[in-house]
Amino acid sequence: MIARKFRPVVFAFFMAFLMSGLVSFVVTMLNIGFVAHLLSIWLRAWGPAFIVAFPSVIVVVPIVRKLTEVVLEDGPADS
């Protein structure tokens, strides 16, 4: 198992992995449709997407957390 101190990096890895995979698949499908070599074309697109997404998530997550706190009002949590 991975130590808890690496939580932000592990979170960023999984978020980038899943989101880049999903988005690159959707964009690939929209651009070329369902073709014979769709899987290999998508996987070639997914690699560079992940390489961009991973450091992006590491940088963006703290900003998004702060922005979220700005737009949420203080008070008891809604249930």
PDB file of N, CA, C and O in Angstrom:
ATOM      1  N   MET A   1       0.838  -1.189   0.000  1.00  0.00           N
ATOM      2  CA  MET A   1       0.000   0.000   0.000  1.00  0.00           C
ATOM      3  C   MET A   1       0.880   1.248   0.000  1.00  0.00           C
ATOM      4  O   MET A   1       2.068   1.197   0.321  1.00  0.00           O
ATOM      5  N   ILE A   2       0.274   2.345  -0.361  1.00  0.00           N
ATOM      6  CA  ILE A   2       0.978   3.624  -0.453  1.00  0.00           C
ATOM      7  C   ILE A   2       0.684   4.444   0.808  1.00  0.00           C
ATOM      8  O   ILE A   2      -0.446   4.468   1.295  1.00  0.00           O
ATOM      9  N   ALA A   3       1.705   5.107   1.322  1.00  0.00           N
ATOM     10  CA  ALA A   3       1.547   5.906   2.544  1.00  0.00           C
ATOM     11  C   ALA A   3       0.566   7.050   2.311  1.00  0.00           C
ATOM     12  O   ALA A   3       0.497   7.599   1.212  1.00  0.00           O
ATOM     13  N   ARG A   4      -0.197   7.412   3.354  1.00  0.00           N
ATOM     14  CA  ARG A   4      -1.211   8.470   3.272  1.00  0.00           C
ATOM     15  C   ARG A   4      -0.627   9.826   2.889  1.00  0.00           C
ATOM     16  O   ARG A   4      -1.335  10.664   2.331  1.00  0.00           O
ATOM     17  N   LYS A   5       0.638  10.050   3.175  1.00  0.00           N
ATOM     18  CA  LYS A   5       1.221  11.357   2.861  1.00  0.00           C
ATOM     19  C   LYS A   5       1.247  11.614   1.348  1.00  0.00           C
ATOM     20  O   LYS A   5       1.399  12.755   0.912  1.00  0.00           O
ATOM     21  N   PHE A   6       1.099  10.558   0.557  1.00  0.00           N
ATOM     22  CA  PHE A   6       1.077  10.683  -0.895  1.00  0.00           C
ATOM     23  C   PHE A   6      -0.343  10.802  -1.454  1.00  0.00           C
ATOM     24  O   PHE A   6      -0.546  10.686  -2.663  1.00  0.00           O
ATOM     25  N   ARG A   7      -1.328  11.034  -0.572  1.00  0.00           N
ATOM     26  CA  ARG A   7      -2.728  11.113  -0.986  1.00  0.00           C
ATOM     27  C   ARG A   7      -2.962  12.084  -2.142  1.00  0.00           C
ATOM     28  O   ARG A   7      -3.655  11.713  -3.089  1.00  0.00           O
ATOM     29  N   PRO A   8      -2.421  13.313  -2.118  1.00  0.00           N
ATOM     30  CA  PRO A   8      -2.674  14.224  -3.242  1.00  0.00           C
ATOM     31  C   PRO A   8      -2.163  13.694  -4.585  1.00  0.00           C
ATOM     32  O   PRO A   8      -2.803  13.890  -5.618  1.00  0.00           O
ATOM     33  N   VAL A   9      -1.033  13.037  -4.565  1.00  0.00           N
ATOM     34  CA  VAL A   9      -0.466  12.504  -5.809  1.00  0.00           C
ATOM     35  C   VAL A   9      -1.277  11.304  -6.299  1.00  0.00           C
ATOM     36  O   VAL A   9      -1.529  11.170  -7.497  1.00  0.00           O
ATOM     37  N   VAL A  10      -1.682  10.436  -5.380  1.00  0.00           N
ATOM     38  CA  VAL A  10      -2.488   9.275  -5.745  1.00  0.00           C
ATOM     39  C   VAL A  10      -3.849   9.734  -6.273  1.00  0.00           C
ATOM     40  O   VAL A  10      -4.342   9.210  -7.272  1.00  0.00           O
ATOM     41  N   PHE A  11      -4.451  10.715  -5.595  1.00  0.00           N
ATOM     42  CA  PHE A  11      -5.721  11.279  -6.066  1.00  0.00           C
ATOM     43  C   PHE A  11      -5.556  11.834  -7.479  1.00  0.00           C
ATOM     44  O   PHE A  11      -6.368  11.547  -8.359  1.00  0.00           O
ATOM     45  N   ALA A  12      -4.510  12.624  -7.696  1.00  0.00           N
ATOM     46  CA  ALA A  12      -4.267  13.228  -9.008  1.00  0.00           C
ATOM     47  C   ALA A  12      -4.062  12.152 -10.073  1.00  0.00           C
ATOM     48  O   ALA A  12      -4.544  12.287 -11.198  1.00  0.00           O
ATOM     49  N   PHE A  13      -3.352  11.092  -9.718  1.00  0.00           N
ATOM     50  CA  PHE A  13      -3.116  10.012 -10.680  1.00  0.00           C
ATOM     51  C   PHE A  13      -4.430   9.393 -11.132  1.00  0.00           C
ATOM     52  O   PHE A  13      -4.682   9.275 -12.331  1.00  0.00           O
ATOM     53  N   PHE A  14      -5.271   8.995 -10.176  1.00  0.00           N
ATOM     54  CA  PHE A  14      -6.531   8.343 -10.539  1.00  0.00           C
ATOM     55  C   PHE A  14      -7.485   9.297 -11.243  1.00  0.00           C
ATOM     56  O   PHE A  14      -8.155   8.903 -12.197  1.00  0.00           O
ATOM     57  N   MET A  15      -7.558  10.543 -10.789  1.00  0.00           N
ATOM     58  CA  MET A  15      -8.425  11.518 -11.444  1.00  0.00           C
ATOM     59  C   MET A  15      -7.971  11.747 -12.877  1.00  0.00           C
ATOM     60  O   MET A  15      -8.793  11.734 -13.793  1.00  0.00           O
ATOM     61  N   ALA A  16      -6.687  11.953 -13.082  1.00  0.00           N
ATOM     62  CA  ALA A  16      -6.157  12.185 -14.420  1.00  0.00           C
ATOM     63  C   ALA A  16      -6.332  10.952 -15.306  1.00  0.00           C
ATOM     64  O   ALA A  16      -6.684  11.068 -16.480  1.00  0.00           O
ATOM     65  N   PHE A  17      -6.085   9.781 -14.741  1.00  0.00           N
ATOM     66  CA  PHE A  17      -6.202   8.534 -15.491  1.00  0.00           C
ATOM     67  C   PHE A  17      -7.622   8.339 -16.012  1.00  0.00           C
ATOM     68  O   PHE A  17      -7.834   8.076 -17.195  1.00  0.00           O
ATOM     69  N   LEU A  18      -8.585   8.473 -15.114  1.00  0.00           N
ATOM     70  CA  LEU A  18      -9.980   8.242 -15.492  1.00  0.00           C
ATOM     71  C   LEU A  18     -10.533   9.346 -16.392  1.00  0.00           C
ATOM     72  O   LEU A  18     -11.171   9.057 -17.405  1.00  0.00           O
ATOM     73  N   MET A  19     -10.293  10.601 -16.032  1.00  0.00           N
ATOM     74  CA  MET A  19     -10.839  11.703 -16.818  1.00  0.00           C
ATOM     75  C   MET A  19     -10.192  11.788 -18.196  1.00  0.00           C
ATOM     76  O   MET A  19     -10.896  12.000 -19.183  1.00  0.00           O
ATOM     77  N   SER A  20      -8.888  11.631 -18.290  1.00  0.00           N
ATOM     78  CA  SER A  20      -8.239  11.693 -19.600  1.00  0.00           C
ATOM     79  C   SER A  20      -8.682  10.525 -20.476  1.00  0.00           C
ATOM     80  O   SER A  20      -8.838  10.680 -21.687  1.00  0.00           O
ATOM     81  N   GLY A  21      -8.881   9.377 -19.878  1.00  0.00           N
ATOM     82  CA  GLY A  21      -9.372   8.231 -20.639  1.00  0.00           C
ATOM     83  C   GLY A  21     -10.768   8.456 -21.176  1.00  0.00           C
ATOM     84  O   GLY A  21     -11.041   8.200 -22.349  1.00  0.00           O
ATOM     85  N   LEU A  22     -11.645   8.932 -20.322  1.00  0.00           N
ATOM     86  CA  LEU A  22     -13.027   9.181 -20.732  1.00  0.00           C
ATOM     87  C   LEU A  22     -13.116  10.271 -21.788  1.00  0.00           C
ATOM     88  O   LEU A  22     -13.758  10.088 -22.822  1.00  0.00           O
ATOM     89  N   VAL A  23     -12.473  11.403 -21.529  1.00  0.00           N
ATOM     90  CA  VAL A  23     -12.549  12.534 -22.459  1.00  0.00           C
ATOM     91  C   VAL A  23     -11.884  12.188 -23.792  1.00  0.00           C
ATOM     92  O   VAL A  23     -12.430  12.502 -24.849  1.00  0.00           O
ATOM     93  N   SER A  24     -10.722  11.550 -23.755  1.00  0.00           N
ATOM     94  CA  SER A  24     -10.057  11.212 -25.015  1.00  0.00           C
ATOM     95  C   SER A  24     -10.882  10.209 -25.818  1.00  0.00           C
ATOM     96  O   SER A  24     -10.889  10.256 -27.048  1.00  0.00           O
ATOM     97  N   PHE A  25     -11.576   9.302 -25.131  1.00  0.00           N
ATOM     98  CA  PHE A  25     -12.434   8.345 -25.851  1.00  0.00           C
ATOM     99  C   PHE A  25     -13.608   9.058 -26.515  1.00  0.00           C
ATOM    100  O   PHE A  25     -13.910   8.812 -27.683  1.00  0.00           O
ATOM    101  N   VAL A  26     -14.265   9.938 -25.773  1.00  0.00           N
ATOM    102  CA  VAL A  26     -15.417  10.666 -26.325  1.00  0.00           C
ATOM    103  C   VAL A  26     -14.984  11.528 -27.511  1.00  0.00           C
ATOM    104  O   VAL A  26     -15.648  11.527 -28.548  1.00  0.00           O
ATOM    105  N   VAL A  27     -13.890  12.256 -27.372  1.00  0.00           N
ATOM    106  CA  VAL A  27     -13.424  13.109 -28.458  1.00  0.00           C
ATOM    107  C   VAL A  27     -13.009  12.266 -29.665  1.00  0.00           C
ATOM    108  O   VAL A  27     -13.282  12.640 -30.806  1.00  0.00           O
ATOM    109  N   THR A  28     -12.360  11.147 -29.421  1.00  0.00           N
ATOM    110  CA  THR A  28     -11.967  10.261 -30.524  1.00  0.00           C
ATOM    111  C   THR A  28     -13.208   9.752 -31.260  1.00  0.00           C
ATOM    112  O   THR A  28     -13.252   9.746 -32.491  1.00  0.00           O
ATOM    113  N   MET A  29     -14.201   9.329 -30.499  1.00  0.00           N
ATOM    114  CA  MET A  29     -15.438   8.842 -31.122  1.00  0.00           C
ATOM    115  C   MET A  29     -16.142   9.940 -31.905  1.00  0.00           C
ATOM    116  O   MET A  29     -16.640   9.690 -33.003  1.00  0.00           O
ATOM    117  N   LEU A  30     -16.192  11.144 -31.365  1.00  0.00           N
ATOM    118  CA  LEU A  30     -16.843  12.255 -32.068  1.00  0.00           C
ATOM    119  C   LEU A  30     -16.103  12.616 -33.352  1.00  0.00           C
ATOM    120  O   LEU A  30     -16.724  12.977 -34.351  1.00  0.00           O
ATOM    121  N   ASN A  31     -14.786  12.518 -33.324  1.00  0.00           N
ATOM    122  CA  ASN A  31     -13.992  12.903 -34.489  1.00  0.00           C
ATOM    123  C   ASN A  31     -13.971  11.854 -35.597  1.00  0.00           C
ATOM    124  O   ASN A  31     -14.045  12.200 -36.776  1.00  0.00           O
ATOM    125  N   ILE A  32     -13.873  10.583 -35.234  1.00  0.00           N
ATOM    126  CA  ILE A  32     -13.712   9.560 -36.281  1.00  0.00           C
ATOM    127  C   ILE A  32     -14.835   8.540 -36.316  1.00  0.00           C
ATOM    128  O   ILE A  32     -14.925   7.758 -37.263  1.00  0.00           O
ATOM    129  N   GLY A  33     -15.692   8.530 -35.309  1.00  0.00           N
ATOM    130  CA  GLY A  33     -16.771   7.555 -35.272  1.00  0.00           C
ATOM    131  C   GLY A  33     -16.265   6.174 -34.890  1.00  0.00           C
ATOM    132  O   GLY A  33     -15.121   5.999 -34.470  1.00  0.00           O
ATOM    133  N   PHE A  34     -17.152   5.201 -35.049  1.00  0.00           N
ATOM    134  CA  PHE A  34     -16.805   3.824 -34.700  1.00  0.00           C
ATOM    135  C   PHE A  34     -16.121   3.186 -35.907  1.00  0.00           C
ATOM    136  O   PHE A  34     -16.780   2.778 -36.863  1.00  0.00           O
ATOM    137  N   VAL A  35     -14.801   3.105 -35.850  1.00  0.00           N
ATOM    138  CA  VAL A  35     -14.015   2.551 -36.962  1.00  0.00           C
ATOM    139  C   VAL A  35     -13.303   1.280 -36.500  1.00  0.00           C
ATOM    140  O   VAL A  35     -13.292   0.941 -35.316  1.00  0.00           O
ATOM    141  N   ALA A  36     -12.720   0.603 -37.461  1.00  0.00           N
ATOM    142  CA  ALA A  36     -12.109  -0.704 -37.197  1.00  0.00           C
ATOM    143  C   ALA A  36     -11.016  -0.644 -36.126  1.00  0.00           C
ATOM    144  O   ALA A  36     -10.970  -1.519 -35.262  1.00  0.00           O
ATOM    145  N   HIS A  37     -10.150   0.345 -36.156  1.00  0.00           N
ATOM    146  CA  HIS A  37      -9.018   0.394 -35.234  1.00  0.00           C
ATOM    147  C   HIS A  37      -9.222   1.446 -34.148  1.00  0.00           C
ATOM    148  O   HIS A  37      -8.277   2.100 -33.709  1.00  0.00           O
ATOM    149  N   LEU A  38     -10.474   1.593 -33.726  1.00  0.00           N
ATOM    150  CA  LEU A  38     -10.810   2.612 -32.731  1.00  0.00           C
ATOM    151  C   LEU A  38      -9.985   2.459 -31.456  1.00  0.00           C
ATOM    152  O   LEU A  38      -9.477   3.452 -30.935  1.00  0.00           O
ATOM    153  N   LEU A  39      -9.844   1.268 -30.956  1.00  0.00           N
ATOM    154  CA  LEU A  39      -9.125   1.042 -29.699  1.00  0.00           C
ATOM    155  C   LEU A  39      -7.680   1.529 -29.781  1.00  0.00           C
ATOM    156  O   LEU A  39      -7.212   2.229 -28.883  1.00  0.00           O
ATOM    157  N   SER A  40      -6.980   1.169 -30.834  1.00  0.00           N
ATOM    158  CA  SER A  40      -5.576   1.585 -30.941  1.00  0.00           C
ATOM    159  C   SER A  40      -5.460   3.094 -31.156  1.00  0.00           C
ATOM    160  O   SER A  40      -4.542   3.723 -30.630  1.00  0.00           O
ATOM    161  N   ILE A  41      -6.368   3.670 -31.915  1.00  0.00           N
ATOM    162  CA  ILE A  41      -6.358   5.125 -32.129  1.00  0.00           C
ATOM    163  C   ILE A  41      -6.610   5.849 -30.816  1.00  0.00           C
ATOM    164  O   ILE A  41      -5.930   6.823 -30.493  1.00  0.00           O
ATOM    165  N   TRP A  42      -7.601   5.363 -30.056  1.00  0.00           N
ATOM    166  CA  TRP A  42      -7.934   5.972 -28.765  1.00  0.00           C
ATOM    167  C   TRP A  42      -6.767   5.850 -27.781  1.00  0.00           C
ATOM    168  O   TRP A  42      -6.442   6.815 -27.090  1.00  0.00           O
ATOM    169  N   LEU A  43      -6.148   4.697 -27.714  1.00  0.00           N
ATOM    170  CA  LEU A  43      -5.033   4.519 -26.777  1.00  0.00           C
ATOM    171  C   LEU A  43      -3.856   5.431 -27.115  1.00  0.00           C
ATOM    172  O   LEU A  43      -3.161   5.906 -26.217  1.00  0.00           O
ATOM    173  N   ARG A  44      -3.629   5.676 -28.410  1.00  0.00           N
ATOM    174  CA  ARG A  44      -2.572   6.618 -28.806  1.00  0.00           C
ATOM    175  C   ARG A  44      -2.921   8.041 -28.387  1.00  0.00           C
ATOM    176  O   ARG A  44      -2.030   8.832 -28.077  1.00  0.00           O
ATOM    177  N   ALA A  45      -4.189   8.370 -28.375  1.00  0.00           N
ATOM    178  CA  ALA A  45      -4.623   9.703 -27.934  1.00  0.00           C
ATOM    179  C   ALA A  45      -4.595   9.810 -26.413  1.00  0.00           C
ATOM    180  O   ALA A  45      -4.322  10.878 -25.865  1.00  0.00           O
ATOM    181  N   TRP A  46      -4.874   8.709 -25.739  1.00  0.00           N
ATOM    182  CA  TRP A  46      -4.972   8.721 -24.284  1.00  0.00           C
ATOM    183  C   TRP A  46      -3.614   8.976 -23.634  1.00  0.00           C
ATOM    184  O   TRP A  46      -3.547   9.675 -22.622  1.00  0.00           O
ATOM    185  N   GLY A  47      -2.560   8.445 -24.172  1.00  0.00           N
ATOM    186  CA  GLY A  47      -1.225   8.636 -23.584  1.00  0.00           C
ATOM    187  C   GLY A  47      -0.847  10.098 -23.419  1.00  0.00           C
ATOM    188  O   GLY A  47      -0.554  10.529 -22.304  1.00  0.00           O
ATOM    189  N   PRO A  48      -0.846  10.873 -24.494  1.00  0.00           N
ATOM    190  CA  PRO A  48      -0.523  12.300 -24.352  1.00  0.00           C
ATOM    191  C   PRO A  48      -1.528  13.049 -23.474  1.00  0.00           C
ATOM    192  O   PRO A  48      -1.161  13.973 -22.749  1.00  0.00           O
ATOM    193  N   ALA A  49      -2.801  12.640 -23.548  1.00  0.00           N
ATOM    194  CA  ALA A  49      -3.818  13.291 -22.709  1.00  0.00           C
ATOM    195  C   ALA A  49      -3.504  13.087 -21.226  1.00  0.00           C
ATOM    196  O   ALA A  49      -3.632  14.013 -20.425  1.00  0.00           O
ATOM    197  N   PHE A  50      -3.095  11.877 -20.870  1.00  0.00           N
ATOM    198  CA  PHE A  50      -2.758  11.608 -19.477  1.00  0.00           C
ATOM    199  C   PHE A  50      -1.520  12.388 -19.044  1.00  0.00           C
ATOM    200  O   PHE A  50      -1.458  12.901 -17.926  1.00  0.00           O
ATOM    201  N   ILE A  51      -0.538  12.471 -19.935  1.00  0.00           N
ATOM    202  CA  ILE A  51       0.691  13.198 -19.611  1.00  0.00           C
ATOM    203  C   ILE A  51       0.402  14.668 -19.311  1.00  0.00           C
ATOM    204  O   ILE A  51       1.062  15.269 -18.464  1.00  0.00           O
ATOM    205  N   VAL A  52      -0.569  15.240 -19.991  1.00  0.00           N
ATOM    206  CA  VAL A  52      -0.983  16.625 -19.718  1.00  0.00           C
ATOM    207  C   VAL A  52      -1.883  16.687 -18.486  1.00  0.00           C
ATOM    208  O   VAL A  52      -1.763  17.601 -17.670  1.00  0.00           O
ATOM    209  N   ALA A  53      -2.774  15.722 -18.353  1.00  0.00           N
ATOM    210  CA  ALA A  53      -3.774  15.758 -17.283  1.00  0.00           C
ATOM    211  C   ALA A  53      -3.175  15.584 -15.887  1.00  0.00           C
ATOM    212  O   ALA A  53      -3.610  16.248 -14.946  1.00  0.00           O
ATOM    213  N   PHE A  54      -2.198  14.713 -15.742  1.00  0.00           N
ATOM    214  CA  PHE A  54      -1.660  14.413 -14.404  1.00  0.00           C
ATOM    215  C   PHE A  54      -1.077  15.644 -13.714  1.00  0.00           C
ATOM    216  O   PHE A  54      -1.501  15.963 -12.603  1.00  0.00           O
ATOM    217  N   PRO A  55      -0.126  16.348 -14.324  1.00  0.00           N
ATOM    218  CA  PRO A  55       0.364  17.550 -13.635  1.00  0.00           C
ATOM    219  C   PRO A  55      -0.696  18.651 -13.551  1.00  0.00           C
ATOM    220  O   PRO A  55      -0.685  19.463 -12.625  1.00  0.00           O
ATOM    221  N   SER A  56      -1.608  18.671 -14.522  1.00  0.00           N
ATOM    222  CA  SER A  56      -2.685  19.672 -14.470  1.00  0.00           C
ATOM    223  C   SER A  56      -3.562  19.478 -13.249  1.00  0.00           C
ATOM    224  O   SER A  56      -3.923  20.448 -12.583  1.00  0.00           O
ATOM    225  N   VAL A  57      -3.905  18.241 -12.953  1.00  0.00           N
ATOM    226  CA  VAL A  57      -4.736  17.958 -11.782  1.00  0.00           C
ATOM    227  C   VAL A  57      -3.997  18.356 -10.509  1.00  0.00           C
ATOM    228  O   VAL A  57      -4.598  18.929  -9.601  1.00  0.00           O
ATOM    229  N   ILE A  58      -2.710  18.062 -10.432  1.00  0.00           N
ATOM    230  CA  ILE A  58      -1.931  18.424  -9.246  1.00  0.00           C
ATOM    231  C   ILE A  58      -1.982  19.935  -9.020  1.00  0.00           C
ATOM    232  O   ILE A  58      -2.086  20.386  -7.880  1.00  0.00           O
ATOM    233  N   VAL A  59      -1.909  20.713 -10.090  1.00  0.00           N
ATOM    234  CA  VAL A  59      -1.925  22.177  -9.980  1.00  0.00           C
ATOM    235  C   VAL A  59      -3.333  22.707  -9.734  1.00  0.00           C
ATOM    236  O   VAL A  59      -3.514  23.631  -8.941  1.00  0.00           O
ATOM    237  N   VAL A  60      -4.330  22.136 -10.400  1.00  0.00           N
ATOM    238  CA  VAL A  60      -5.678  22.697 -10.398  1.00  0.00           C
ATOM    239  C   VAL A  60      -6.486  22.348  -9.146  1.00  0.00           C
ATOM    240  O   VAL A  60      -7.295  23.164  -8.705  1.00  0.00           O
ATOM    241  N   VAL A  61      -6.298  21.186  -8.570  1.00  0.00           N
ATOM    242  CA  VAL A  61      -7.125  20.760  -7.427  1.00  0.00           C
ATOM    243  C   VAL A  61      -7.094  21.770  -6.273  1.00  0.00           C
ATOM    244  O   VAL A  61      -8.160  22.109  -5.759  1.00  0.00           O
ATOM    245  N   PRO A  62      -5.942  22.262  -5.843  1.00  0.00           N
ATOM    246  CA  PRO A  62      -5.969  23.248  -4.750  1.00  0.00           C
ATOM    247  C   PRO A  62      -6.731  24.529  -5.124  1.00  0.00           C
ATOM    248  O   PRO A  62      -7.398  25.123  -4.277  1.00  0.00           O
ATOM    249  N   ILE A  63      -6.631  24.945  -6.371  1.00  0.00           N
ATOM    250  CA  ILE A  63      -7.350  26.133  -6.828  1.00  0.00           C
ATOM    251  C   ILE A  63      -8.853  25.887  -6.804  1.00  0.00           C
ATOM    252  O   ILE A  63      -9.620  26.746  -6.369  1.00  0.00           O
ATOM    253  N   VAL A  64      -9.271  24.721  -7.268  1.00  0.00           N
ATOM    254  CA  VAL A  64     -10.692  24.380  -7.278  1.00  0.00           C
ATOM    255  C   VAL A  64     -11.234  24.290  -5.856  1.00  0.00           C
ATOM    256  O   VAL A  64     -12.359  24.718  -5.598  1.00  0.00           O
ATOM    257  N   ARG A  65     -10.455  23.743  -4.937  1.00  0.00           N
ATOM    258  CA  ARG A  65     -10.902  23.684  -3.535  1.00  0.00           C
ATOM    259  C   ARG A  65     -11.128  25.091  -2.975  1.00  0.00           C
ATOM    260  O   ARG A  65     -12.119  25.335  -2.287  1.00  0.00           O
ATOM    261  N   LYS A  66     -10.213  26.007  -3.267  1.00  0.00           N
ATOM    262  CA  LYS A  66     -10.362  27.388  -2.781  1.00  0.00           C
ATOM    263  C   LYS A  66     -11.563  28.063  -3.426  1.00  0.00           C
ATOM    264  O   LYS A  66     -12.330  28.736  -2.739  1.00  0.00           O
ATOM    265  N   LEU A  67     -11.739  27.898  -4.729  1.00  0.00           N
ATOM    266  CA  LEU A  67     -12.898  28.476  -5.407  1.00  0.00           C
ATOM    267  C   LEU A  67     -14.206  27.916  -4.856  1.00  0.00           C
ATOM    268  O   LEU A  67     -15.191  28.641  -4.718  1.00  0.00           O
ATOM    269  N   THR A  68     -14.209  26.630  -4.544  1.00  0.00           N
ATOM    270  CA  THR A  68     -15.401  26.009  -3.969  1.00  0.00           C
ATOM    271  C   THR A  68     -15.743  26.642  -2.633  1.00  0.00           C
ATOM    272  O   THR A  68     -16.911  26.913  -2.355  1.00  0.00           O
ATOM    273  N   GLU A  69     -14.736  26.880  -1.806  1.00  0.00           N
ATOM    274  CA  GLU A  69     -14.975  27.516  -0.510  1.00  0.00           C
ATOM    275  C   GLU A  69     -15.494  28.944  -0.667  1.00  0.00           C
ATOM    276  O   GLU A  69     -16.286  29.408   0.153  1.00  0.00           O
ATOM    277  N   VAL A  70     -15.051  29.644  -1.715  1.00  0.00           N
ATOM    278  CA  VAL A  70     -15.500  31.008  -1.947  1.00  0.00           C
ATOM    279  C   VAL A  70     -16.990  31.044  -2.281  1.00  0.00           C
ATOM    280  O   VAL A  70     -17.699  31.930  -1.805  1.00  0.00           O
ATOM    281  N   VAL A  71     -17.474  30.114  -3.076  1.00  0.00           N
ATOM    282  CA  VAL A  71     -18.860  30.157  -3.528  1.00  0.00           C
ATOM    283  C   VAL A  71     -19.846  29.490  -2.567  1.00  0.00           C
ATOM    284  O   VAL A  71     -21.055  29.682  -2.694  1.00  0.00           O
ATOM    285  N   LEU A  72     -19.347  28.717  -1.618  1.00  0.00           N
ATOM    286  CA  LEU A  72     -20.241  28.086  -0.645  1.00  0.00           C
ATOM    287  C   LEU A  72     -20.450  29.000   0.554  1.00  0.00           C
ATOM    288  O   LEU A  72     -19.510  29.632   1.035  1.00  0.00           O
ATOM    289  N   GLU A  73     -21.664  29.064   1.022  1.00  0.00           N
ATOM    290  CA  GLU A  73     -21.924  29.904   2.198  1.00  0.00           C
ATOM    291  C   GLU A  73     -21.647  29.132   3.474  1.00  0.00           C
ATOM    292  O   GLU A  73     -21.750  27.906   3.515  1.00  0.00           O
ATOM    293  N   ASP A  74     -21.294  29.871   4.512  1.00  0.00           N
ATOM    294  CA  ASP A  74     -21.059  29.255   5.814  1.00  0.00           C
ATOM    295  C   ASP A  74     -22.398  28.891   6.443  1.00  0.00           C
ATOM    296  O   ASP A  74     -23.417  29.528   6.173  1.00  0.00           O
ATOM    297  N   GLY A  75     -22.385  27.886   7.261  1.00  0.00           N
ATOM    298  CA  GLY A  75     -23.590  27.480   7.948  1.00  0.00           C
ATOM    299  C   GLY A  75     -23.659  25.965   8.030  1.00  0.00           C
ATOM    300  O   GLY A  75     -22.743  25.265   7.598  1.00  0.00           O
ATOM    301  N   PRO A  76     -24.751  25.467   8.589  1.00  0.00           N
ATOM    302  CA  PRO A  76     -24.890  24.017   8.724  1.00  0.00           C
ATOM    303  C   PRO A  76     -25.002  23.345   7.347  1.00  0.00           C
ATOM    304  O   PRO A  76     -25.559  23.904   6.402  1.00  0.00           O
ATOM    305  N   ALA A  77     -24.472  22.170   7.275  1.00  0.00           N
ATOM    306  CA  ALA A  77     -24.513  21.415   6.019  1.00  0.00           C
ATOM    307  C   ALA A  77     -25.940  20.986   5.725  1.00  0.00           C
ATOM    308  O   ALA A  77     -26.683  20.603   6.628  1.00  0.00           O
ATOM    309  N   ASP A  78     -26.322  21.053   4.436  1.00  0.00           N
ATOM    310  CA  ASP A  78     -27.635  20.576   4.031  1.00  0.00           C
ATOM    311  C   ASP A  78     -27.616  19.069   3.984  1.00  0.00           C
ATOM    312  O   ASP A  78     -26.647  18.468   3.519  1.00  0.00           O
ATOM    313  N   SER A  79     -28.673  18.460   4.460  1.00  0.00           N
ATOM    314  CA  SER A  79     -28.765  17.001   4.432  1.00  0.00           C
ATOM    315  C   SER A  79     -29.793  16.547   3.443  1.00  0.00           C
ATOM    316  O   SER A  79     -30.008  15.346   3.284  1.00  0.00           O
TER     317      SER A  79
END
